[in-house]
């Protein structure tokens, strides 16, 4: 009888955990999509394009105005930093070097993330959630002009978005939900020290 009850309890728990896990994954995915949409909006802002100056008499071809371009782009970055919860947001050259940014953006993009960003040439999310000794979500998006990638905009969102979702999933007194990447490394956990310490799924 005890064995039967244990088996029944396990089956009931599995039946309830499976839809809960699916729903939780969808919630996390929806939050990631929301962050991604913001990054796409920033990259697609018309103020990101190069400003050209026409000569007074109109006889010379338009020339790029570096100062006006930098000012417009800085305004976009500062607005994004003010509106969204970001550790930093910055623009990087096609070779991964920092050109301008807000916050403590690194001078150069992480090699693995940069390689993936170049390969996809589209919105890219870093699988690691560790950023300069803190937990964060790194996303990058190419900025294009005439179909060519001229810059990459990279933002590091604060970890709060993931933490709120993970911590709100209640599984009894001692149960919990957490996230791992493809290598089985914990990337989000109610106990943030496990994510910071890159604990393994095992």
Buried (B, 14 or more C-beta within 10 A) or exposed (E): EEEEEEEEEEEEEEEEBEEBEEEBEEBBEEBBEEBBEBBBEBBEBEBBBBBEEEEEEEEEEEEEBEEEBBEBBBEBBEBBBEEBEBBBBBBBEEEBEBEBBBEEBBEEBBEEBBEBBBEEEEBBBBBBBBBEEEBBBBBBBBBBEEEEBBBBBBBBBBBEBBBEBBBEBEBEEEEEBBBBBEEEBBBBBBEBEBBBEBBEEE
